[in-house]
Amino acid sequence: MKFGSMYEEYLRAEQDKYLAKCSHVEYKRLKKVLKRCRVDRSLQADVTNGDQLQDGSDDSSDICECNSCTLCDQMFFTELNKEASDIAGCFSSRVQRLLHLHVPSGLQRYIWRVRQCFIDDQQIMVQEGRILINYVTMNAIAIRKILKKYDKIHGSVSGRDFKSKMQTDHIELLQSPWLIELGAFHLNCDSSDIDEPVGFFKNGFFKNFSCDLIGTLPVMTMAISETMKYEYSLTCPICLLSAQDTLFNPYALSCGHLFCKGCACGAASVYIFQGVKTAPPEAKCPVCRAVGVFAHAVHMNELDLLIKTRCKDYWRGRLREERTEMVKQSKEYWDSQAMLSMGI
């Protein structure tokens, strides 16, 4: 079955209340835009070679040229960028709401435990997580295929450049930190005992999430198919320099890079007890040097729980180190505030 037919079948099957208000890639309509470009390019070639008489029509403005495609630039990339932004926003908000229920705090934790005595919410949450992964994966594949088709028709690299722009704008779906959180959620739930639904990703798609925290480089792997796999590094770029490689108390910056909380605070020149989000606006990501990426940093609760469960000794050791450093920094901070108040 071709992807176009499979995608249309997926859209018909997913017309439920949970995804009713979520955006999707208009794959079929964008293919029609590219088809029109292909026809117009053929017409232009015929006119250039003298195979077709000039009829004096006003349709020449719609003719697609290889290096300058006004039709596609206006109707194709603008619409695709909007759809990708809407999908990324919908996915992140739905995952955030779902995982907030899985790792509650304070009063919500006690309400959640009482509720579990009467209702099995875990299976419902796992099913919703599956729907969300289907949602982001199918739309990501649709974007990848439509951009590849664009470059093939136009003989250009504009589609590839647009993918780079998506990464710069933080709307690359399969690089979202919320996808890593959702993968950690499934690994934490140990969903092997839950029945797999019949759908597009058969043969236990969600069992294709795996995590290796013992190897040389800790990674999480998501296998979409036998030939399409994505690996997400669970290594802190700053800790790597001090032989502490695996993330601890991880945060994802707006640019998508992951850091330990202590490392992120150190890079932003703020104290650990102040938090990552208190970083000044001019603070830059240590990896990509992007500015303003600390204000909306995401605390990766599920990933932290996964590391805590699978690497207990390592996690406890790092917790002791972080608490020791936090006490040290707190003492330095209050000593400096006392000296400042006394005018010393």
C-alpha positions in Angstrom: 0.0 0.0 0.0 1.4 3.4 -0.9 1.9 5.9 1.8 -0.7 8.3 0.4 -3.4 5.7 0.7 -2.2 4.6 4.1 -2.2 8.2 5.4 -5.8 8.8 4.2 -6.9 5.6 5.9 -5.1 6.7 9.1 -6.9 10.0 9.0 -10.3 8.3 8.6 -9.5 6.0 11.5 -8.3 8.7 13.8 -11.4 11.0 13.5 -12.2 10.6 17.2 -12.8 13.1 20.0 -9.2 12.9 21.3 -7.7 14.2 18.0 -10.7 16.0 16.7 -9.2 19.5 17.1 -5.6 18.6 16.1 -4.1 19.7 12.8 -2.8 17.3 10.2 -0.7 17.6 7.1 -2.8 18.2 4.1 -0.9 15.5 2.2 -3.4 15.0 -0.6 -3.8 18.7 -1.3 -0.1 19.4 -1.3 0.4 16.6 -3.8 -2.1 18.3 -6.1 -0.1 21.5 -5.8 3.1 19.6 -6.9 1.2 17.9 -9.7 0.1 21.3 -11.0 3.7 22.4 -10.9 4.8 19.3 -12.8 2.2 20.0 -15.5 3.1 23.6 -15.8 6.8 22.7 -16.1 6.0 20.4 -18.9 4.0 23.1 -20.7 6.9 25.5 -20.3 9.3 23.0 -21.7 7.1 22.5 -24.7 6.8 26.2 -25.3 10.6 26.6 -25.1 11.2 23.9 -27.6 8.7 25.2 -30.0 6.4 22.2 -29.7 3.4 24.3 -28.7 2.1 27.5 -30.3 1.8 30.6 -28.3 -1.8 31.2 -27.4 -1.3 34.5 -25.6 -3.0 33.3 -22.3 -2.4 34.9 -18.9 -1.5 31.7 -17.2 2.3 32.3 -17.5 2.5 33.6 -14.0 1.5 30.2 -12.6 4.3 28.4 -14.6 6.7 26.8 -12.2 10.4 27.4 -12.8 13.2 25.3 -11.3 15.0 28.1 -9.4 12.0 30.3 -8.6 8.7 28.7 -8.0 6.3 31.4 -6.9 3.3 29.0 -6.9 5.0 26.6 -4.5 6.8 29.2 -2.4 3.5 30.9 -1.6 1.1 27.9 -1.4 3.4 25.0 -0.4 6.0 26.0 2.1 3.9 28.6 3.9 1.1 26.2 4.4 3.4 23.3 5.4 5.2 25.5 7.9 1.8 26.5 9.5 0.7 22.8 9.6 4.0 21.7 11.2 3.8 24.4 13.8 0.2 23.5 14.7 1.0 19.8 14.9 4.1 20.5 17.1 2.0 22.7 19.4 -0.9 20.2 19.6 1.5 17.3 20.3 3.4 19.1 23.0 0.3 20.3 24.8 -1.4 16.9 24.7 1.7 15.0 25.9 2.3 17.6 28.7 -1.3 17.1 29.9 -1.0 13.3 29.7 2.3 13.1 31.6 1.2 15.6 34.2 -1.3 12.9 35.3 1.3 10.2 35.4 3.8 12.0 37.6 1.6 14.1 39.9 2.9 16.1 42.9 1.5 17.4 46.1 -2.3 17.0 46.6 -2.7 15.6 43.1 -0.5 12.6 44.0 -2.9 11.5 46.8 -6.0 12.1 44.7 -4.4 10.0 41.9 -3.7 7.1 44.3 -7.3 7.1 45.6 -8.6 7.2 42.0 -6.4 4.2 41.1 -8.3 2.1 43.7 -11.4 2.4 41.6 -10.3 3.1 38.0 -7.5 1.6 35.9 -6.2 4.8 34.4 -2.8 3.5 33.3 -4.2 1.5 30.4 -6.2 4.5 29.3 -3.1 6.7 29.5 -1.0 4.2 27.5 -3.7 4.1 24.8 -3.7 7.9 24.6 0.1 7.8 24.4 -0.1 5.4 21.5 -2.5 7.6 19.7 -0.2 10.6 20.1 2.9 8.7 18.8 0.9 7.5 15.8 -0.2 11.1 15.3 3.3 12.7 15.4 4.9 9.8 13.5 2.4 9.7 10.6 2.5 13.5 10.1 6.3 13.5 10.3 6.6 10.9 7.6 4.1 12.8 5.5 6.2 16.0 5.7 9.4 14.0 4.9 7.8 12.4 1.8 6.2 15.6 0.5 9.4 17.5 0.8 11.3 14.7 -1.0 8.7 14.9 -3.8 9.1 18.6 -4.0 12.9 18.4 -4.5 12.4 15.6 -7.1 9.9 17.6 -9.2 11.9 20.9 -9.1 15.4 19.4 -9.2 16.3 21.6 -6.1 17.3 21.3 -2.5 14.6 23.7 -1.2 12.8 20.8 0.5 16.0 19.8 2.3 16.6 23.5 3.3 13.0 23.6 4.7 13.8 20.7 6.9 16.7 22.6 8.3 14.5 25.6 8.9 12.1 23.4 10.8 14.9 22.3 13.1 15.9 26.0 13.6 12.3 26.9 14.4 12.0 24.0 16.8 9.1 22.4 14.9 10.9 19.2 13.7 8.4 16.6 15.0 10.6 13.6 15.5 13.2 15.8 17.4 10.7 17.0 20.0 11.8 16.5 23.6 8.2 15.6 24.3 8.6 12.5 22.1 11.5 11.4 24.3 9.3 12.0 27.3 6.5 9.9 25.8 9.0 7.1 25.0 10.3 7.2 28.6 6.6 7.1 29.7 6.0 3.8 27.8 9.2 2.3 29.1 8.2 3.3 32.7 4.8 1.8 32.3 6.2 -1.5 31.1 3.3 -1.9 28.7 4.2 -5.5 27.6 1.3 -6.8 29.6 -1.2 -4.5 27.9 -2.9 -5.7 24.7 -1.6 -4.1 21.5 -4.3 -2.5 19.4 -4.7 -3.4 15.7 -3.6 -0.4 13.7 -1.0 0.9 11.2 2.0 0.1 13.4 1.3 -3.6 14.0 3.5 -6.2 15.6 4.0 -4.3 18.8 5.1 -0.9 17.6 5.4 0.5 21.1 7.6 -2.4 22.1 10.1 -0.9 19.6 11.0 1.7 22.2 14.3 0.7 23.8 16.8 2.3 26.1 20.4 1.5 26.7 21.9 3.2 29.7 24.8 0.8 30.2 26.6 1.1 26.9 29.3 3.6 26.0 26.8 6.2 25.0 23.4 6.0 26.6 20.6 6.3 24.0 16.9 5.8 23.6 15.8 4.2 20.3 12.5 4.5 18.5 12.1 2.1 15.6 9.3 3.2 13.3 10.1 0.4 10.8 12.8 -2.0 10.0 14.6 0.6 7.9 13.6 3.8 9.8 15.1 4.2 13.3 15.7 7.3 15.4 18.2 7.4 18.2 18.1 10.1 21.0 21.2 10.7 22.9 20.8 10.6 26.7 24.3 12.1 27.2 24.8 15.5 28.7 27.3 17.4 26.5 28.8 19.1 29.6 29.0 16.1 31.9 30.7 14.2 29.1 33.8 16.3 29.7 34.0 15.2 33.3 33.3 11.4 32.8 29.7 11.9 34.0 27.9 11.1 30.8 24.3 10.0 31.5 21.8 12.8 32.1 20.6 13.5 35.7 17.6 15.6 36.5 17.4 16.4 32.8 16.0 19.6 31.2 15.3 20.2 27.5 16.0 23.7 26.3 13.7 25.3 23.6 16.3 24.4 21.0 15.8 20.7 21.9 19.2 20.0 23.5 19.2 18.1 26.8 21.3 18.9 29.8 21.5 18.0 33.5 19.9 20.7 35.6 23.1 21.6 37.3 25.0 21.8 34.0 22.3 24.0 32.4 22.3 26.3 35.4 26.1 26.5 35.3 26.0 27.3 31.6 23.5 30.1 32.2 25.4 31.5 35.2 22.6 30.9 37.7 22.5 28.9 40.9 20.9 25.4 40.9 18.4 26.4 43.6 17.3 29.3 41.4 16.4 27.0 38.5 17.0 26.8 34.8 14.2 29.2 33.9 15.7 32.1 35.8 18.5 32.3 33.3 19.0 35.8 31.7 17.5 36.3 28.3 20.9 36.6 26.7 22.1 33.2 27.9 23.0 30.8 25.0 22.7 27.1 24.6 26.2 25.6 25.1 25.7 23.4 22.0 24.0 25.5 19.2 24.5 28.9 20.8 20.9 29.8 20.4 19.7 32.7 22.5 16.6 32.8 24.7 16.2 29.0 25.0 16.2 28.8 28.8 12.9 30.6 29.6 10.7 27.7 28.3 12.9 24.8 29.3 11.1 21.5 29.9 11.8 19.4 33.0 12.0 15.8 31.7 10.2 14.0 34.6 9.6 10.7 32.8 13.2 10.5 31.6 14.4 11.2 35.1 12.2 8.5 36.5 13.5 6.1 33.8 17.1 6.8 34.7 16.3 6.6 38.5 14.6 3.2 38.0 17.3 1.6 35.8 20.4 3.2 37.2 19.6 3.4 40.9 23.2 3.6 42.2 24.2 6.2 39.6 21.1 8.3 40.2 21.6 8.3 44.0 25.3 9.3 43.6 24.4 12.2 41.4 21.6 13.2 43.7 24.1 13.5 46.6 26.5 15.5 44.4 23.8 17.9 43.3 22.5 18.4 46.9 26.1 19.1 48.1 26.7 21.6 45.3 23.3 23.2 46.0 24.1 23.7 49.7 27.5 25.1 48.7 26.0 27.5 46.3 23.2 28.6 48.7 25.9 29.4 51.3 27.9 31.5 48.8 24.7 33.3 47.7 23.5 34.2 51.2 27.0 35.2 52.3 27.2 37.6 49.3 23.8 39.0 50.1 24.7 39.6 53.7 27.9 41.3 52.7 26.0 43.4 50.2 23.4 44.5 52.8 26.2 45.5 55.2 27.9 47.5 52.4 31.1 45.4 52.5 
